[in-house]
């Protein structure tokens, strides 16, 4: 199964009450950090549930490392470190005992790394799980996932409820995990977040979900390079490649999702670009979500 994509979703759909996720068609190759972002209730946790076989899709195919559930469940999960949306653990166990308990399911469990992560995160190894704050529980769940020495980290809102120092620690550890040359650059992280800033800092790709709609897998740097606001001396008439929004004025304002193509088309019409401004990632994603809603309501 080693030559297959880390994650492959084909036509995946899941309904929960009135909510419907999908269809989702997604391929994640090894060696990247993928952020799953979107408004609350967009379907992020439902997606993670299906990736871990905690929820079964109504239709479509889910494969990890080329294997599918339930036939390859044990093999798949030994290669995955998972942090669920809500931290779970044995309230009566301290961090050391919990590590021993979890290590049974992971042949490559790294005890030295686990103890090191506890120290770096400030977790008291002798404190019981039930006595930890919400933020410390998140840190402990994260340390358990990393210590399994997985090939894939699936992190559902890992930084929710943690303080800024713990958040910075987690983001640094994610980057270190993926860039570790000792593992050939084949480690992969898929994490859900409400904080677009986290995606900007460490993600290579962004998956956008809104109201159950899969709005694609986007290369982050391509988005940041392509999306721009342009002010022009004459409002363009008719369709112009890349332009997704026009606002009349003097100068007129246009939004482009392919700024190079748009600039060339405007110059060909002898329309002068007065000035331009790049979008930040949050602005781009907001545009994509809004456009999806407009198409849905049309």
C-alpha positions as CSV (number, residue, x, y, z in Angstrom):
1,X,0.0,0.0,0.0
2,X,3.1,2.3,0.2
3,X,2.7,3.8,-3.4
4,X,-0.8,4.9,-2.9
5,X,-1.9,8.4,-1.8
6,X,-2.1,8.9,2.0
7,X,-5.7,9.8,1.6
8,X,-8.1,9.2,-1.2
9,X,-11.8,10.1,-1.1
10,X,-14.0,9.5,-4.1
11,X,-17.6,10.8,-4.2
12,X,-17.9,10.6,-0.4
13,X,-21.2,11.8,1.1
14,X,-22.6,11.7,4.6
15,X,-25.9,12.9,6.0
16,X,-26.5,13.6,9.7
17,X,-30.1,14.8,10.2
18,X,-30.6,17.8,7.9
19,X,-26.9,18.2,7.3
20,X,-25.3,16.7,4.2
21,X,-21.5,16.6,3.6
22,X,-20.3,16.2,0.1
23,X,-19.7,14.9,-2.4
24,X,-16.0,15.1,-1.5
25,X,-13.3,14.1,-4.0
26,X,-9.9,14.6,-2.3
27,X,-6.4,13.2,-2.8
28,X,-3.6,13.9,-0.3
29,X,-0.1,13.0,-1.3
30,X,2.6,12.3,1.4
31,X,4.9,15.0,2.8
32,X,2.5,17.9,3.1
33,X,0.5,19.8,5.7
34,X,-3.1,20.2,4.8
35,X,-5.4,22.6,6.7
36,X,-9.2,21.9,6.6
37,X,-10.9,25.2,7.2
38,X,-14.3,26.7,7.0
39,X,-17.2,28.1,9.1
40,X,-18.5,26.2,12.1
41,X,-20.8,23.4,11.1
42,X,-19.2,23.1,7.7
43,X,-18.4,19.4,8.0
44,X,-14.9,19.3,9.3
45,X,-15.5,16.9,12.2
46,X,-17.7,14.7,10.0
47,X,-14.9,14.4,7.5
48,X,-12.4,13.4,10.2
49,X,-14.9,10.9,11.6
50,X,-15.0,9.1,8.2
51,X,-11.2,9.2,7.9
52,X,-11.0,7.3,11.2
53,X,-14.0,5.0,10.4
54,X,-15.9,6.4,13.4
55,X,-18.6,7.4,10.8
56,X,-19.4,5.5,7.7
57,X,-20.1,7.4,4.5
58,X,-23.5,7.0,2.9
59,X,-21.8,6.7,-0.5
60,X,-18.4,6.9,-2.0
61,X,-15.0,5.4,-1.2
62,X,-12.6,6.2,1.7
63,X,-9.0,4.9,1.5
64,X,-5.9,5.6,3.6
65,X,-2.5,4.4,2.3
66,X,-4.4,2.5,-0.4
67,X,-6.4,0.4,2.1
68,X,-10.0,0.6,3.0
69,X,-12.1,0.0,6.1
70,X,-12.8,-2.4,7.6
71,X,-10.5,-4.9,5.8
72,X,-7.3,-2.8,6.6
73,X,-8.4,-1.1,9.7
74,X,-5.7,-2.3,12.1
75,X,-2.9,-1.7,9.5
76,X,-4.3,1.8,8.8
77,X,-4.7,2.9,12.4
78,X,-1.2,1.8,13.4
79,X,0.0,4.4,10.9
80,X,-2.2,7.2,12.0
81,X,-2.0,9.5,15.0
82,X,-5.4,11.0,15.8
83,X,-6.5,13.9,18.0
84,X,-10.4,14.0,18.1
85,X,-12.4,17.2,18.5
86,X,-13.0,16.4,22.1
87,X,-10.0,15.1,24.1
88,X,-10.7,11.6,25.6
89,X,-8.7,9.7,28.2
90,X,-9.0,7.7,31.4
91,X,-9.7,10.2,34.1
92,X,-8.0,8.0,36.7
93,X,-4.7,7.6,34.8
94,X,-1.8,10.0,34.9
95,X,0.1,10.9,31.7
96,X,2.7,8.2,32.1
97,X,0.1,5.5,32.7
98,X,-2.0,6.7,29.8
99,X,1.1,6.5,27.6
100,X,1.7,2.9,28.6
101,X,-2.0,2.1,27.9
102,X,-2.0,3.7,24.5
103,X,1.4,2.3,23.4
104,X,-0.1,-1.2,23.2
105,X,-1.7,-0.4,19.8
106,X,1.3,1.2,18.2
107,X,4.4,-0.9,17.4
108,X,6.5,2.1,16.8
109,X,5.6,3.9,20.1
110,X,8.4,6.2,21.1
111,X,8.5,6.5,24.9
112,X,11.5,8.8,24.9
113,X,9.7,11.2,22.6
114,X,6.5,11.0,24.6
115,X,8.3,12.0,27.9
116,X,10.1,14.8,26.0
117,X,6.8,16.1,24.7
118,X,5.3,16.1,28.1
119,X,8.2,18.1,29.4
120,X,8.1,20.6,26.5
121,X,4.4,21.2,26.8
122,X,4.5,21.6,30.6
123,X,2.3,18.6,31.4
124,X,2.8,17.2,34.9
125,X,3.4,13.5,34.2
126,X,2.0,12.5,37.5
127,X,-1.2,14.4,37.2
128,X,-4.4,12.5,36.4
129,X,-6.1,13.1,33.1
130,X,-9.3,14.1,35.0
131,X,-7.4,16.8,36.9
132,X,-6.0,18.5,33.8
133,X,-7.4,21.7,32.3
134,X,-9.0,21.5,28.9
135,X,-5.9,23.1,27.3
136,X,-3.6,20.6,29.0
137,X,-5.9,17.7,27.9
138,X,-5.5,18.9,24.3
139,X,-1.7,19.0,24.7
140,X,-1.7,15.5,26.2
141,X,-3.8,14.1,23.3
142,X,-1.4,15.8,20.9
143,X,1.6,14.3,22.6
144,X,0.0,10.8,22.5
145,X,-0.6,11.1,18.8
146,X,3.0,12.2,18.0
147,X,4.5,9.5,20.2
148,X,2.8,6.8,18.1
149,X,5.4,7.7,15.4
150,X,2.7,7.8,12.8
151,X,3.0,8.5,9.1
152,X,-0.2,10.5,9.1
153,X,-1.4,12.9,11.8
154,X,-5.2,13.6,11.8
155,X,-5.9,16.6,14.1
156,X,-9.4,17.8,14.6
157,X,-9.1,21.4,16.0
158,X,-5.9,20.5,18.0
159,X,-5.4,24.1,19.3
160,X,-9.0,24.6,20.5
161,X,-9.0,25.8,24.1
162,X,-5.2,26.1,24.5
163,X,-3.3,29.2,25.5
164,X,-1.0,31.0,23.0
165,X,2.1,29.3,24.2
166,X,0.7,25.8,23.8
167,X,-0.7,26.8,20.4
168,X,2.8,27.9,19.3
169,X,4.3,24.7,20.7
170,X,1.8,22.6,18.7
171,X,2.4,24.4,15.5
172,X,6.1,24.1,15.9
173,X,5.8,20.4,16.6
174,X,3.6,19.9,13.5
175,X,6.3,21.6,11.3
176,X,9.0,19.5,12.9
177,X,7.1,16.3,12.4
178,X,6.6,16.8,8.7
179,X,10.1,18.2,7.9
180,X,12.0,15.5,9.8
181,X,14.6,14.3,7.2
182,X,15.1,11.0,9.1
183,X,11.7,9.9,7.8
184,X,12.3,10.8,4.1
185,X,9.8,13.7,4.0
186,X,6.9,11.3,3.7
187,X,5.0,12.3,6.8
188,X,1.7,14.0,6.4
189,X,-0.6,16.2,8.6
190,X,-4.2,17.0,8.0
191,X,-5.6,19.4,10.6
192,X,-8.9,21.2,11.1
193,X,-8.9,24.7,12.3
194,X,-11.1,27.8,12.7
195,X,-8.0,29.9,12.8
196,X,-7.0,30.8,9.2
197,X,-3.8,32.2,10.7
198,X,-2.7,28.7,11.6
199,X,-3.2,27.6,7.9
200,X,-1.2,30.6,6.8
201,X,1.7,29.7,9.1
202,X,2.2,26.0,8.4
203,X,-0.1,24.6,5.7
204,X,1.0,23.7,2.2
205,X,-2.6,23.1,1.1
206,X,-6.0,24.3,2.2
207,X,-9.3,22.3,2.0
208,X,-12.3,24.5,2.3
209,X,-15.6,23.2,3.6
210,X,-18.8,25.4,4.0
211,X,-22.3,24.2,4.8
212,X,-21.3,20.7,3.8
213,X,-20.0,21.7,0.4
214,X,-16.5,20.7,-0.5
215,X,-14.9,23.8,-2.1
216,X,-11.7,22.1,-3.2
217,X,-8.1,21.5,-2.3
218,X,-6.0,24.6,-2.9
219,X,-2.3,25.2,-2.9
220,X,-1.9,28.0,-0.3
221,X,1.0,29.8,-2.1
222,X,-0.9,29.7,-5.4
223,X,-4.0,31.3,-3.7
224,X,-1.9,34.1,-2.2
225,X,-0.1,34.8,-5.5
226,X,-3.2,34.7,-7.7
227,X,-5.8,36.6,-5.8
228,X,-5.5,40.4,-6.0
229,X,-7.7,43.5,-5.9
230,X,-7.0,45.8,-8.8
231,X,-8.0,49.4,-9.3
232,X,-8.4,50.4,-12.9
233,X,-9.0,53.7,-14.7
234,X,-11.9,52.3,-16.8
235,X,-14.5,49.8,-15.6
236,X,-14.1,46.8,-17.9
237,X,-17.1,45.7,-20.0
238,X,-18.0,42.1,-20.6
239,X,-16.2,39.1,-19.2
240,X,-12.5,39.4,-18.3
241,X,-10.5,36.3,-17.4
242,X,-10.1,35.9,-13.7
243,X,-12.4,38.7,-12.6
244,X,-14.9,37.6,-10.0
245,X,-16.1,40.9,-8.7
246,X,-16.5,44.5,-10.1
247,X,-17.3,47.7,-8.2
248,X,-17.9,50.9,-10.1
249,X,-16.0,54.0,-9.2
250,X,-13.2,56.3,-10.1
251,X,-11.0,54.3,-10.2
252,X,-13.1,51.1,-10.6
253,X,-12.2,48.2,-8.3
254,X,-12.0,44.6,-9.5
255,X,-11.2,41.4,-7.7
256,X,-9.3,38.7,-9.6
257,X,-8.5,35.1,-8.7
258,X,-5.9,35.0,-11.5
259,X,-4.2,38.3,-11.4
260,X,-1.6,37.7,-14.1
261,X,-4.2,36.6,-16.6
262,X,-6.5,39.5,-15.6
263,X,-3.6,42.0,-15.9
264,X,-2.8,40.8,-19.4
265,X,-6.4,41.0,-20.5
266,X,-6.8,44.5,-19.2
267,X,-3.7,45.7,-20.9
268,X,-4.9,44.2,-24.2
269,X,-8.0,46.5,-23.8
270,X,-5.8,49.5,-23.0
271,X,-7.2,49.6,-19.5
272,X,-4.6,50.9,-17.0
273,X,-4.1,49.4,-13.6
274,X,-3.8,52.2,-11.2
275,X,-2.7,50.1,-8.2
276,X,-3.0,46.6,-6.8
277,X,-3.2,44.9,-3.5
278,X,-2.7,41.2,-2.5
279,X,-5.3,39.4,-0.5
280,X,-4.6,37.8,2.8
281,X,-5.6,34.1,3.1
282,X,-8.7,34.9,5.3
283,X,-9.9,37.3,2.6
284,X,-9.5,34.7,-0.1
285,X,-11.3,32.0,1.8
286,X,-14.1,34.4,2.6
287,X,-14.6,35.2,-1.0
288,X,-14.7,31.5,-1.9
289,X,-17.3,30.8,0.7
290,X,-19.4,33.7,-0.3
291,X,-19.3,32.8,-4.0
292,X,-20.3,29.3,-3.2
293,X,-23.3,30.6,-1.2
294,X,-24.3,32.9,-4.1
295,X,-24.1,30.0,-6.6
296,X,-26.2,27.8,-4.3
297,X,-28.8,30.5,-3.9
298,X,-29.0,31.3,-7.6
